[in-house]
């Protein structure tokens, strides 16, 4: 391929990325038009997704395709659990539930982790690079809208303490994508799975929009 894979995967998924980013739910959430309960419910969904991402990568550490992407400094589950304890209280586990779209999303990630390392990379890229980039906008808005302490409980999911230079980390990550151990056909499959990941995200946002309506 003459085009770097990191460029190809970004440009090929751009349209779906934009659709997810500009969903009605996220637009209302970031615009401060929804209450903190909507933010908490969204955080719940993320917990199910990241348990799937981080619950089964051990077997992938030695995989030539997915192994280089297993970076513990990215892991988010523990931070999400701290956020949920802050948002929902110490017994938060008893009350969280996955939306049907979230369940489907998490099951697909787990399936890729078990059976298709390239597909796992697609979901890994879609989530973590988004967290390091656009996720910071969500953190800033959440702090201002609901009064969370800066980079504190409630928004720890978006705080990557173990990554000192996010810009450099993202450059290195793109280098991993460019060097991924996959032929041209497999790279096309990974791109398609990346698009599918954004579709899963969009489905979650649509279900959340159905749960939360704006006050009159």
C-alpha positions in Angstrom: 0.0 0.0 0.0 1.3 3.4 -0.9 -1.0 5.2 1.6 0.0 4.6 5.2 -2.5 2.3 6.9 -3.0 4.8 9.7 -4.1 7.4 7.1 -6.3 4.8 5.3 -8.1 3.7 8.4 -8.7 7.3 9.5 -10.0 8.6 6.2 -12.1 5.5 5.4 -14.0 5.7 8.7 -14.3 9.5 8.8 -17.9 9.7 7.7 -19.1 7.2 10.3 -16.9 8.8 12.9 -18.6 12.1 12.2 -22.0 10.6 12.4 -21.3 9.1 15.8 -19.7 12.3 17.1 -22.7 14.5 16.0 -25.4 12.1 17.2 -28.4 13.8 18.9 -27.5 12.3 22.3 -23.9 13.5 22.2 -24.8 16.9 20.9 -27.3 17.4 23.7 -25.0 16.0 26.3 -22.0 18.2 25.3 -24.4 21.1 24.9 -25.3 20.8 28.6 -28.9 20.1 27.7 -29.0 16.8 29.5 -28.6 16.1 33.2 -25.9 14.3 35.0 -28.0 11.1 35.0 -27.6 10.9 31.2 -23.8 11.2 31.6 -23.8 8.5 34.2 -25.9 6.2 32.0 -23.4 6.7 29.2 -20.6 5.9 31.5 -22.3 2.7 32.4 -22.3 1.7 28.8 -18.6 2.4 28.5 -17.9 0.1 31.4 -19.4 -2.8 29.5 -17.5 -2.0 26.4 -14.1 -1.6 28.1 -14.6 -4.8 30.1 -14.8 -6.6 26.8 -11.8 -4.7 25.4 -9.6 -5.3 28.5 -11.0 -8.5 29.9 -9.5 -10.8 27.2 -6.4 -9.4 25.7 -4.0 -11.5 27.7 -4.0 -14.2 25.1 -3.3 -11.6 22.5 -0.1 -10.2 24.0 2.0 -12.7 22.0 -0.1 -12.3 18.8 1.9 -10.7 16.0 -1.1 -8.6 14.9 -2.7 -7.5 18.1 0.1 -7.9 20.6 1.9 -4.6 19.9 -1.4 -2.7 20.7 -1.9 -4.2 24.2 -0.7 -1.3 26.2 -1.7 -1.3 29.9 -1.3 2.5 30.1 -4.4 2.7 28.0 -6.6 0.5 30.2 -9.8 2.3 31.3 -11.8 -0.2 33.3 -10.5 0.8 36.7 -11.0 4.5 36.0 -14.6 3.8 34.9 -15.3 2.0 38.1 -14.1 4.9 40.1 -16.2 7.2 38.1 -19.3 5.0 38.5 -18.7 4.8 42.3 -18.7 8.6 42.3 -21.8 8.9 40.0 -23.9 6.0 41.3 -22.6 5.4 44.8 -20.7 2.4 46.4 -23.3 -0.1 45.3 -23.3 1.0 41.7 -22.7 -2.6 40.4 -26.2 -3.6 41.5 -27.8 -1.0 39.4 -25.9 -0.9 36.1 -27.3 -2.5 33.0 -26.2 -2.8 29.4 -28.5 -1.5 26.6 -29.1 -4.1 23.9 -26.9 -2.2 21.5 -24.1 -2.1 24.2 -24.5 -5.8 24.7 -24.1 -6.5 21.0 -21.1 -4.1 20.8 -19.3 -5.8 23.8 -20.1 -9.3 22.4 -18.5 -8.4 19.1 -15.4 -7.0 20.7 -15.1 -10.2 22.8 -15.6 -12.3 19.7 -12.8 -10.5 17.9 -10.5 -10.9 20.9 -11.1 -14.7 20.8 -11.1 -15.3 17.1 -9.8 -12.4 15.0 -6.8 -10.3 16.2 -7.2 -7.9 13.3 -10.8 -7.2 14.3 -9.7 -6.6 17.8 -7.2 -4.0 16.6 -10.1 -2.2 14.7 -12.1 -1.8 18.0 -9.0 -0.9 19.9 -8.1 1.9 17.5 -11.7 3.2 17.4 -12.0 3.4 21.2 -8.6 4.4 22.5 -7.6 7.0 19.9 -11.0 8.6 20.3 -10.5 8.7 24.1 -7.2 10.4 23.7 -8.6 12.9 21.3 -12.3 13.8 21.3 -12.7 12.3 24.8 -10.9 15.3 26.2 -13.7 17.6 25.0 -16.2 15.5 26.8 -14.1 15.7 30.0 -13.8 19.4 29.8 -17.6 19.8 29.2 -18.5 17.4 32.0 -16.3 19.3 34.5 -17.9 22.6 33.5 -21.5 21.4 33.3 -21.7 19.2 36.4 -19.0 20.6 38.6 -16.6 17.6 38.6 -13.1 18.3 40.0 -10.7 18.8 37.2 -9.4 15.4 36.1 -11.1 14.0 39.3 -13.8 11.5 40.2 -16.5 11.4 37.6 -14.2 12.1 34.6 -11.2 9.8 35.4 -12.1 7.7 32.4 -10.7 10.5 30.2 -7.5 11.1 32.2 -4.5 9.1 31.0 -2.1 9.6 33.9 0.3 7.0 32.6 0.7 8.7 29.2 2.9 11.8 29.7 2.7 13.0 26.1 -0.5 12.1 24.4 0.5 13.7 21.1 3.7 11.5 21.0 1.8 8.5 22.1 -0.7 8.9 19.2 2.2 9.3 16.8 3.6 6.0 18.0 0.2 4.4 17.8 -0.1 5.4 14.2 3.3 3.9 13.6 2.0 0.6 15.0 -0.9 0.8 12.6 1.4 1.4 9.7 3.6 -1.6 10.7 0.7 -3.9 11.5 1.4 -7.5 10.5 -1.4 -7.8 7.9 -1.6 -8.1 4.1 -3.6 -5.8 2.0 -6.8 -7.9 2.1 -6.6 -8.2 5.9 -6.1 -4.4 6.2 -9.3 -3.9 4.2 -11.1 -6.2 6.6 -9.8 -4.2 9.6 -11.0 -1.0 8.0 -14.5 -2.5 7.5 -14.5 -3.6 11.2 -13.5 -0.1 12.2 -16.6 1.2 10.3 -18.7 -1.4 12.1 -17.3 -0.2 15.4 -18.5 3.3 14.7 -21.9 1.8 13.8 -22.1 0.1 17.1 -21.3 3.4 18.8 -24.0 5.1 16.9 -26.5 2.4 17.9 -25.7 3.0 21.6 -26.2 6.7 21.2 -29.6 6.2 19.5 -30.7 4.0 22.4 -29.5 6.5 24.9 -31.4 9.3 23.1 -34.5 7.2 23.4 -34.0 7.0 27.2 -33.4 10.7 27.7 -35.5 13.5 26.3 -34.9 17.2 26.7 -37.0 19.0 29.3 -39.8 21.2 28.0 
